[in-house]
Amino acid sequence: MQILIVGGGNMGLTYAQSFLRSHITSQENMMILEKSIDKAFSLAEKEIGTVYGNPKDCLPQADLVILAVKPQDYTTLFEQIKPLVQEQQVFLSIMAGVKIQSIQEGLGIKKVIRAMPNLPAQIGMGMTAFTASEEVTRIELVTVQNLLSTTGKTVYVENEDFIDAATAISGSGPAYVWYFMDAMMSAARGMGFSESEAELLVGQTFRGAIELYNKTDLSCQEWIDRVSSKGGTTEAAMKKMRQLEVHQDIVAGAKAALERAVELGKLGW
Ligand SMILES: NC(=O)c1ccc[n+]([C@@H]2O[C@H](COP(=O)([O-])OP(=O)(O)OC[C@H]3O[C@@H](n4cnc5c(N)ncnc54)[C@H](OP(=O)(O)O)[C@@H]3O)[C@@H](O)[C@H]2O)c1
């Protein structure tokens, strides 16, 4: 299978490297289309496949085309590539907010998979939600899922609306985690720890809590109950956070992200 990645930026490069690292494909089967000449030269040096500057030289050979350009660039791209696309080609789009229907209509094709990865994909710890148009066959879907899985975990969603929801949870989610970590680091510094001590204390606490959670069947609340002894320090912290409605604020933040994802989707770019 010939894979063409359109856009050799952060995500395009992440995918190319992840596919090759996992040996799911080889350099001979990888093509990258990149419009920036500087980036194209730098990509060519990385030995991740053949790098092209003109869609005519690569698009017709592709079985799978991965659309990894910024959403605001897709209409210009579609004008360039529409005359070259073929009905049997599968398109995988990771462009935020661009709907399957816009891709089908913009390119005059039917087989579209839409995925929403997140930043930890760069280190193989990503979370990707994906869905597909009904014309994508089961085999094509499994093939693409295997490719996406090289960057972390995946979840298939039936309804495209859940791509917006996944954008609000796992797409923007790393920022929520860093926000919480940052608050804890501020607290640590306020108690007299140095910058590096604060980073160590907080980073390892997050890592440990997540690993422990992943290794058991206990819910977050059950874990909180376990560590909150009556009259103790954790109970005091949890009481204060509940009073300040930190939990509800995080839910409200995620809902604002969902509303924005829906709004951006309606813009149609
Ligand atoms: N980064 C993330 O964590 C993340 C998460 C989820 C989804 N996404 C989605 O992933 C997509 C890519 O994001 P990114 O961060 O990788 O962007 P990026 O670093 O800007 O990469 C996009 C690349 O595509 C190139 N490009 C633009 N138009 C092109 C064309 N017509 N032909 C060939 N190449 C073209 C750009 O070149 P120029 O620089 O010269 O314009 C750039 O090198 C976006 O749609 C974003 O919504 C990203």
PDBQT file of the ligand as one rigid body, heavy atoms in Angstrom, charges set to zero:
ROOT
HETATM    1  N1  LIG A 301      -0.566  19.304  16.343  1.00  0.00    +0.000 N 
HETATM    2  C1  LIG A 301      -1.490  18.571  16.969  1.00  0.00    +0.000 C 
HETATM    3  O1  LIG A 301      -1.340  18.124  18.113  1.00  0.00    +0.000 OA
HETATM    4  C2  LIG A 301      -2.775  18.241  16.282  1.00  0.00    +0.000 A 
HETATM    5  C3  LIG A 301      -3.770  17.523  16.950  1.00  0.00    +0.000 A 
HETATM    6  C4  LIG A 301      -4.936  17.210  16.262  1.00  0.00    +0.000 A 
HETATM    7  C5  LIG A 301      -5.105  17.600  14.955  1.00  0.00    +0.000 A 
HETATM    8  N2  LIG A 301      -4.141  18.309  14.334  1.00  0.00    +0.000 N 
HETATM    9  C6  LIG A 301      -4.351  18.718  12.939  1.00  0.00    +0.000 C 
HETATM   10  O2  LIG A 301      -3.231  18.302  12.187  1.00  0.00    +0.000 OA
HETATM   11  C7  LIG A 301      -3.087  19.176  11.080  1.00  0.00    +0.000 C 
HETATM   12  C8  LIG A 301      -1.630  19.524  10.921  1.00  0.00    +0.000 C 
HETATM   13  O3  LIG A 301      -1.181  20.198  12.093  1.00  0.00    +0.000 OA
HETATM   14  P1  LIG A 301       0.365  20.497  12.294  1.00  0.00    +0.000 P 
HETATM   15  O4  LIG A 301       0.519  21.008  13.667  1.00  0.00    +0.000 OA
HETATM   16  O5  LIG A 301       1.162  19.313  11.852  1.00  0.00    +0.000 OA
HETATM   17  O6  LIG A 301       0.559  21.707  11.213  1.00  0.00    +0.000 OA
HETATM   18  P2  LIG A 301       1.910  22.211  10.559  1.00  0.00    +0.000 P 
HETATM   19  O7  LIG A 301       3.077  21.893  11.412  1.00  0.00    +0.000 OA
HETATM   20  O8  LIG A 301       1.672  23.631  10.138  1.00  0.00    +0.000 OA
HETATM   21  O9  LIG A 301       2.033  21.304   9.255  1.00  0.00    +0.000 OA
HETATM   22  C9  LIG A 301       1.284  21.495   8.098  1.00  0.00    +0.000 C 
HETATM   23  C10 LIG A 301       2.247  21.448   6.924  1.00  0.00    +0.000 C 
HETATM   24  O10 LIG A 301       1.492  21.391   5.717  1.00  0.00    +0.000 OA
HETATM   25  C11 LIG A 301       2.142  22.218   4.767  1.00  0.00    +0.000 C 
HETATM   26  N3  LIG A 301       1.191  22.581   3.727  1.00  0.00    +0.000 N 
HETATM   27  C12 LIG A 301       0.246  23.542   3.728  1.00  0.00    +0.000 A 
HETATM   28  N4  LIG A 301      -0.422  23.548   2.568  1.00  0.00    +0.000 NA
HETATM   29  C13 LIG A 301       0.119  22.570   1.804  1.00  0.00    +0.000 A 
HETATM   30  C14 LIG A 301      -0.130  22.098   0.483  1.00  0.00    +0.000 A 
HETATM   31  N5  LIG A 301      -1.063  22.661  -0.298  1.00  0.00    +0.000 N 
HETATM   32  N6  LIG A 301       0.620  21.067   0.016  1.00  0.00    +0.000 NA
HETATM   33  C15 LIG A 301       1.567  20.524   0.779  1.00  0.00    +0.000 A 
HETATM   34  N7  LIG A 301       1.875  20.926   2.043  1.00  0.00    +0.000 NA
HETATM   35  C16 LIG A 301       1.153  21.941   2.532  1.00  0.00    +0.000 A 
HETATM   36  C17 LIG A 301       2.603  23.407   5.600  1.00  0.00    +0.000 C 
HETATM   37  O11 LIG A 301       3.586  24.157   4.926  1.00  0.00    +0.000 OA
HETATM   38  P3  LIG A 301       3.763  25.715   5.326  1.00  0.00    +0.000 P 
HETATM   39  O12 LIG A 301       4.330  25.728   6.709  1.00  0.00    +0.000 OA
HETATM   40  O13 LIG A 301       4.700  26.231   4.280  1.00  0.00    +0.000 OA
HETATM   41  O14 LIG A 301       2.395  26.348   5.266  1.00  0.00    +0.000 OA
HETATM   42  C18 LIG A 301       3.148  22.692   6.835  1.00  0.00    +0.000 C 
HETATM   43  O15 LIG A 301       4.477  22.276   6.645  1.00  0.00    +0.000 OA
HETATM   44  C19 LIG A 301      -3.983  20.389  11.334  1.00  0.00    +0.000 C 
HETATM   45  O16 LIG A 301      -5.088  20.340  10.468  1.00  0.00    +0.000 OA
HETATM   46  C20 LIG A 301      -4.446  20.226  12.759  1.00  0.00    +0.000 C 
HETATM   47  O17 LIG A 301      -5.784  20.658  12.927  1.00  0.00    +0.000 OA
HETATM   48  C21 LIG A 301      -2.984  18.638  14.958  1.00  0.00    +0.000 A 
ENDROOT
TORSDOF 0
